[in-house]
Structures are given as C-alpha cells and as structure tokens.
Amino acid sequence: MSGAPTLNLAMVAGEASGDLLAGLLISGLRRRWPEARLAGIGGPKMAAAGFDAWWPHEKLAVRGYVEVLRHYREISGIRDALARRLLAAPPRAFVGVDAPDFNLGLERRLRAAGIKTVHFVCPSIWAWRGGRARRMAECCDHVLCLFPFEPDLLRAHGVAASYVGHPLADAIPLEVPRAASRAALGLAEGDAVVAVLPGSRRSEIQYIAPVFLQAVARLHRQRPSLRFLLPVVPGLRTLIEPLVAAHAPEAPLQLIDGQSHTVLAACDVTLIASGTATLEAALFKQPMVIGYRMHGLSWQLMKRMKYQPWVGLPNILSREFVVPELIQEQCTPEALGRELLRWLDDPAARQRVAARFVDIHHLLRQNTAQRATDAIAQVIAT
C-alpha cells in the first residue's frame, strides 16, 4: 500500500556461515515485505539480496579465546558504534544471526531501549556454555532454532523459541546433482575426488589448512590418481596459496573461488573443518573426515566446558559418531589420510552414511525462510 510505512530491520551476521543463513532468511523477508530496508553487518550473500552492510562481516569472523582477545578492541568498537546508530534511529526489530558473543550483548542493549530482538540460531547450549540460556532470556524476545530439540531447552529457561528448520536443507536439493557438478568442474565420472574445506575464517586457515594440506600431500603420494578440490572463501585466496605452495606443491589440488556446493556435490569424500560446512556436506550426502585445530589455550578452555563427545553437526544430530572427528592433537596428516582412505575403500560404508544423511535432510527441511519470517512478524506485531 502506498501509505504503508517502510519496514526497517537491522541484522548482524558475523562470518561466512552466518552470511549464508542470513541471505537465505532475507529471501523470506523480501517475499513478505518487498520494500523492507535491511541494514547492519553482513557479507556478500546478504548484499546480493539487497542488504546494506555498514560493516563487512569479516570484521567479526574470529574464533577462539586468544584470537578474540587480539581483536577485542576493534570488535567492541564496532558493536558500540552500531548500537549508537540503531538507538539513534531504531529499527522495528533487530535480528542477530549467530555470532552470540557479539550479538547477545548488543541485543540486551537494544531490548532495554524497547527494540524487539530476535536471535537466529540457538547457541550450542546443548554442547557447551549452557549458562548462555539464562543470558538469552534477558537479551532476546524470540529465538529461531535450527534443530528440533532446541526450543524445549530454551523454554525451560524462560526463552520464547520456535523450531524453523535449517535453511540449507531447503536450499540444497534432496537428490545430489553429482553428474552436473562434475561436468561443471571438468571432472570425469570415474575420477576419485577429495574435497578439502579448511574453514572460512582467517584463524581457522592459520591452524587447520597446513595440516589438511599435509594430509593432501601424503594422499597424493599414496594414491597419485586422486584429485583434490579446495573451494576458497572470497578474500582468502592470498592466504591459502602460499600454504599450498609450502605444504602440497606437487599435489593435483585445484583452488576454486567459491562454489563450495558444487564441489561438495561432485566429490567422493570430504576433509572438512568442524562447523556449518559439515552440515552442508551431510546435506550433500557426503562421507567426511572432520578435523579441527585452534590455539592451544583456546582448546584447553573449550574442552573443559563441552557437554558431549561430538563436535561435528552430523554426529550431534545422529547422537553417535557416524563420521570420524580428529580434534587438536589427534588432527595429524597421518590420521586424516588414514580415515579418508577408509571411506574411499569402502563403498558400502559410504552408502550407509549417505542414507543417514537423507534422514537428517528430511528432518531439517521445514521451509525455514517462511517459518522464520512468520515468527519475526509475530514479534513485530506484539
């Protein structure tokens, strides 16, 4: 209607996975409110959907206690500046996409000023730092949960929450487009292909990429016919190229700008850093070896607070180790290579895990953009 006021929403996504989730959410918001103004902190996928990024999401893409401390002053300054801007011109609602260390404090400040706050992606209170649930009751008017067991956990702490499913499960086809993806990447049907995904943050690349690339070099020596694909997050090619030259100069490793979904659809097995990418690999029905390393002090602090034996999302959702996890000291080139070869040499095991991942896909496929938009509309209306 011509006389209707334009809806202003503020959003913050703090890294590549948050940018991906927010970009998918914005599609639902645009269907309901085509003229909505969306602004805050975000990345290229949000910008492509018409989001006005006042700061790039890379500024917040830091993981690990030690790494965060190094960037604390800059990150804190950005949060204060954003809060002042939003308080001076209040949006109808603020949507914090993941990044709880940044967003929850901001949400508390905005909510205290009367701005509605929605947090999209429940922090992993079921995995570690369960005290965050109490904090969320102070910060959030509503939480949009990706996984079905999360709303009950939050409601027990007085937090309003809805299960909306995972937008990646809607975006990724149930039937994997393997042949088309292989053709797009110039791969033959008979090629044995390993996808290598060492993370999307600079700190992850620093700690994880060298050992992943050393594993690639070992596998190349053992199986010269293997091909390797590494999808590069925008802006990180100059960081990765020297590491490839140092650790896997002879391996047939192809760096591909973006196109991680095409790579995941085309590969036979994936060497992957723990995080949202493991769920993407599962939705593409790919067997994987999960590896992760971080600063030693950060790891010592984190492992004392974790509540369950799994760190990878496919294992957490399955409640068992359906794929191997090699974390910190266990994450060695020898161990990574050994587990990858086990998958490559056991087609029956690959089929079994693919069937488990089909079940996960159906569980999470809930038309998330629509469900989340409906929940946000209810928050705004109250």
C-alpha positions in Angstrom: 0.0 0.0 0.0 1.3 3.4 -0.9 0.7 4.9 2.6 2.2 2.0 4.5 5.5 2.9 6.3 8.6 1.1 5.1 9.7 -1.7 7.4 13.3 -1.2 8.8 15.1 -4.2 10.1 18.6 -4.4 11.4 20.7 -7.5 11.1 24.2 -8.7 12.1 25.9 -11.8 10.6 29.4 -12.4 11.8 31.1 -14.8 9.4 30.6 -16.7 6.1 28.2 -19.3 7.6 26.1 -16.5 9.1 26.1 -14.6 5.9 24.8 -17.7 4.1 22.0 -18.3 6.7 21.0 -14.6 6.7 21.0 -14.4 2.9 18.5 -17.3 2.8 16.4 -15.7 5.6 16.3 -12.4 3.7 14.6 -14.2 0.8 11.6 -14.9 3.1 11.6 -11.4 4.5 11.6 -10.0 1.0 8.6 -12.1 0.0 6.6 -10.7 2.9 8.0 -7.2 2.9 9.3 -6.4 -0.6 10.2 -2.8 0.3 11.9 -3.6 3.6 15.1 -1.8 4.4 17.7 -4.2 5.8 21.0 -2.9 7.2 23.8 -3.7 9.7 26.7 -6.1 9.4 26.8 -8.7 6.7 28.5 -10.3 3.8 28.2 -10.8 0.0 25.2 -13.1 0.1 23.2 -10.7 2.2 24.3 -7.8 -0.1 23.2 -9.7 -3.1 19.7 -9.9 -1.5 19.6 -6.1 -1.1 21.2 -5.8 2.4 23.1 -2.6 3.2 26.3 -3.7 5.0 27.6 -0.8 7.2 30.5 -3.0 8.2 31.7 -6.2 6.4 31.1 -9.5 8.3 34.8 -10.4 8.1 35.4 -7.9 10.9 33.7 -10.4 13.3 35.0 -13.7 11.8 37.3 -14.6 14.7 37.2 -17.9 16.7 38.9 -18.9 19.8 39.5 -17.0 23.1 43.1 -16.0 22.3 42.2 -14.8 18.8 39.2 -12.8 20.0 41.3 -11.1 22.6 43.7 -9.9 19.9 40.8 -8.3 18.1 38.7 -7.3 21.1 39.2 -3.5 20.9 38.2 -3.3 17.2 35.2 -5.7 17.6 34.0 -3.9 20.7 34.3 -0.5 19.0 32.2 -1.8 16.1 29.5 -3.1 18.4 29.3 0.3 20.3 29.2 2.2 17.1 26.4 0.0 15.7 24.4 0.2 18.9 24.6 4.0 18.9 23.4 4.1 15.3 20.5 1.8 16.0 19.5 3.6 19.1 19.5 6.9 17.3 17.2 5.6 14.5 15.5 2.5 16.0 14.5 -0.3 13.6 11.3 -2.2 14.0 13.3 -5.2 15.1 16.9 -6.4 15.3 17.8 -9.9 14.0 21.1 -11.3 15.3 22.3 -14.1 13.1 24.5 -16.5 15.1 27.7 -14.7 16.4 26.4 -14.9 20.0 29.4 -13.3 21.7 28.8 -10.2 19.6 25.1 -10.3 19.2 23.7 -11.1 22.6 25.3 -8.1 24.3 24.0 -5.9 21.5 20.6 -7.4 21.8 20.4 -6.8 25.5 21.2 -3.1 25.0 18.7 -2.7 22.2 16.0 -4.6 24.0 16.4 -2.5 27.1 15.7 0.5 24.9 12.4 -1.1 23.6 13.7 -2.5 20.3 12.4 -6.0 19.6 15.2 -8.6 19.3 15.3 -11.9 17.5 18.2 -14.3 17.6 18.5 -16.6 14.6 20.4 -19.8 15.5 20.3 -21.0 19.1 23.8 -21.0 20.5 25.1 -24.5 21.2 23.9 -24.6 24.8 23.4 -28.3 24.5 27.1 -28.7 23.6 28.9 -26.2 25.9 28.4 -22.9 27.8 24.8 -23.8 29.0 24.8 -20.6 31.1 24.0 -18.7 27.9 20.4 -19.8 28.1 19.8 -17.7 31.1 21.5 -14.8 29.4 19.3 -15.2 26.4 16.2 -14.7 28.5 17.5 -11.2 29.2 18.6 -10.4 25.6 16.1 -12.0 23.2 12.4 -11.6 22.6 12.5 -14.7 20.4 15.0 -17.3 19.2 14.7 -19.1 15.9 16.1 -22.6 16.3 17.6 -24.7 13.5 17.3 -28.0 15.3 14.1 -29.7 16.7 15.4 -30.3 20.2 16.4 -26.7 20.9 13.1 -24.9 21.7 12.3 -27.1 24.7 15.8 -26.4 26.2 15.3 -22.7 25.8 11.7 -22.6 27.1 12.9 -24.3 30.3 14.9 -21.1 30.9 12.1 -18.8 30.0 13.1 -18.1 26.4 10.5 -17.9 23.7 11.6 -20.0 20.8 10.4 -21.7 17.6 11.8 -24.5 15.5 12.2 -23.3 12.0 14.4 -26.0 10.5 17.6 -25.2 8.6 17.5 -23.0 5.5 20.4 -25.1 4.0 18.1 -28.1 4.0 15.7 -26.1 1.8 18.4 -24.7 -0.5 20.2 -28.0 -1.1 18.4 -30.5 -3.3 17.5 -33.9 -1.8 18.9 -35.5 -4.9 22.6 -34.6 -5.2 23.4 -33.2 -8.7 26.7 -35.2 -8.9 26.9 -35.5 -12.7 26.1 -31.9 -13.4 28.6 -30.7 -10.8 31.3 -32.9 -12.1 30.8 -31.6 -15.6 30.9 -28.0 -14.3 34.2 -28.6 -12.7 35.7 -30.6 -15.6 35.8 -33.9 -13.7 35.2 -37.3 -15.3 32.7 -39.7 -13.7 35.4 -42.1 -12.8 37.7 -39.6 -11.1 38.3 -40.2 -7.3 37.8 -36.7 -5.8 38.5 -35.4 -2.3 37.0 -32.0 -1.3 39.2 -30.0 1.1 37.4 -27.4 3.3 39.8 -26.0 5.9 37.4 -23.3 7.3 36.1 -19.9 6.4 37.9 -17.7 9.0 41.5 -16.5 8.8 42.2 -18.0 12.2 40.9 -21.4 11.0 43.1 -21.2 7.9 46.1 -20.5 10.1 45.7 -23.5 12.3 43.9 -26.0 10.1 44.9 -25.5 6.5 48.6 -26.6 7.0 47.7 -30.0 8.4 44.9 -30.5 5.8 47.4 -29.8 3.0 50.0 -32.1 4.5 47.3 -34.8 4.5 46.7 -34.0 0.8 50.4 -34.4 0.1 50.5 -37.8 1.8 47.4 -39.0 0.0 48.9 -37.9 -3.3 52.0 -40.0 -2.7 49.9 -43.0 -1.7 47.2 -42.6 -4.4 48.6 -40.5 -7.3 45.3 -40.8 -9.2 43.3 -38.9 -6.5 42.2 -35.3 -7.4 41.7 -32.6 -4.8 39.4 -29.6 -4.9 39.6 -26.7 -2.4 36.8 -24.1 -2.6 38.2 -20.7 -1.5 36.2 -18.3 0.6 36.2 -14.9 -1.0 39.1 -12.8 0.2 41.2 -15.8 1.5 43.0 -16.9 -1.7 46.1 -14.9 -0.9 46.2 -16.6 2.5 45.8 -20.1 1.1 48.0 -20.0 -2.0 51.3 -19.7 0.0 50.2 -22.6 2.2 49.5 -24.8 -0.8 53.0 -24.0 -2.1 54.6 -24.8 1.2 52.7 -28.0 2.1 51.3 -29.6 -1.0 53.2 -28.2 -4.0 53.1 -31.4 -6.1 49.5 -32.5 -5.4 46.8 -32.1 -8.1 44.9 -29.6 -5.9 42.6 -27.2 -7.7 41.7 -23.9 -5.9 38.2 -22.9 -6.8 36.8 -19.4 -6.0 33.6 -20.1 -4.1 31.3 -22.9 -5.5 31.6 -24.9 -2.3 28.2 -26.6 -3.0 29.3 -27.6 -6.5 32.5 -29.1 -5.0 30.5 -30.9 -2.3 28.1 -32.3 -4.9 30.9 -33.5 -7.1 33.3 -35.2 -4.6 33.6 -38.7 -3.2 34.7 -37.8 0.3 35.4 -34.6 2.2 38.2 -33.4 4.5 36.4 -30.7 6.4 36.8 -28.3 9.4 34.2 -28.6 12.1 31.4 -26.0 11.7 28.4 -25.3 9.5 30.2 -26.7 6.5 29.9 -30.2 8.0 26.1 -29.9 7.9 26.4 -28.8 4.2 28.5 -31.9 3.4 25.9 -34.1 5.2 23.1 -32.5 3.2 25.0 -33.3 0.0 25.2 -36.9 1.4 29.0 -36.9 1.5 31.1 -39.0 3.8 33.6 -36.9 5.6 36.5 -36.7 8.0 36.1 -33.8 10.4 39.3 -32.1 11.6 39.9 -29.1 13.8 42.8 -27.2 15.4 42.9 -24.0 17.3 45.3 -22.1 19.6 46.3 -24.5 22.5 45.0 -22.2 25.2 41.6 -21.8 23.5 41.3 -25.6 23.2 42.1 -26.1 26.8 39.4 -23.7 27.8 36.8 -25.0 25.4 37.2 -28.7 26.1 36.6 -28.2 29.8 33.1 -26.7 29.0 31.8 -29.2 26.4 29.0 -31.5 27.5 29.0 -34.2 24.9 31.6 -36.2 22.9 30.8 -34.9 19.5 31.7 -31.6 17.9 30.6 -32.2 14.3 26.9 -31.4 13.5 26.3 -34.6 11.6 27.4 -36.6 14.7 25.5 -34.3 17.1 22.2 -34.8 15.1 22.8 -38.5 14.9 23.8 -38.8 18.6 26.7 -41.0 17.6 30.0 -41.0 15.6 28.7 -41.6 12.1 31.8 -39.8 10.7 35.3 -39.6 12.4 36.4 -36.5 14.3 40.0 -35.7 14.7 40.4 -32.7 17.0 43.6 -30.9 18.1 46.4 -33.4 18.9 44.5 -36.1 17.0 44.3 -34.0 13.9 47.5 -35.1 12.2 48.2 -35.7 8.4 48.6 -39.4 9.0 45.3 -39.8 10.9 43.4 -37.6 8.4 44.8 -39.5 5.4 44.1 -42.9 7.0 40.4 -42.0 7.7 39.9 -40.6 4.2 41.3 -43.8 2.6 38.9 -45.9 4.8 35.9 -44.1 3.2 37.4 -44.3 -0.3 38.0 -48.0 0.1 34.6 -48.9 1.5 31.7 -48.0 -0.9 29.2 -49.9 1.4 30.1 -47.6 4.3 29.7 -44.5 2.1 26.2 -45.7 1.1 25.2 -46.3 4.7 26.2 -42.9 5.9 24.5 -41.3 2.9 21.3 -43.0 4.0 21.7 -41.5 7.5 22.2 -38.1 5.9 19.0 -38.4 3.9 17.1 -38.8 7.1 18.8 -35.6 8.5 17.9 -33.7 5.4 14.2 -34.6 5.7 14.2 -33.7 9.4 15.7 -30.2 8.8 13.7 -29.3 5.6 11.0 -27.1 7.1 10.6 -24.1 4.7 12.8 -22.2 7.1 12.6 -18.8 5.4 8.7 -18.8 5.6 8.7 -20.2 9.2 11.3 -17.7 10.4 9.5 -14.8 8.7 6.2 -15.7 10.3 7.9 -15.8 13.7 9.5 -12.4 13.1 6.2 -10.9 12.0 4.6 -12.1 15.3 7.4 -10.5 17.3 7.0 -7.2 15.5 3.2 -7.3 16.0 3.4 -7.7 19.8 
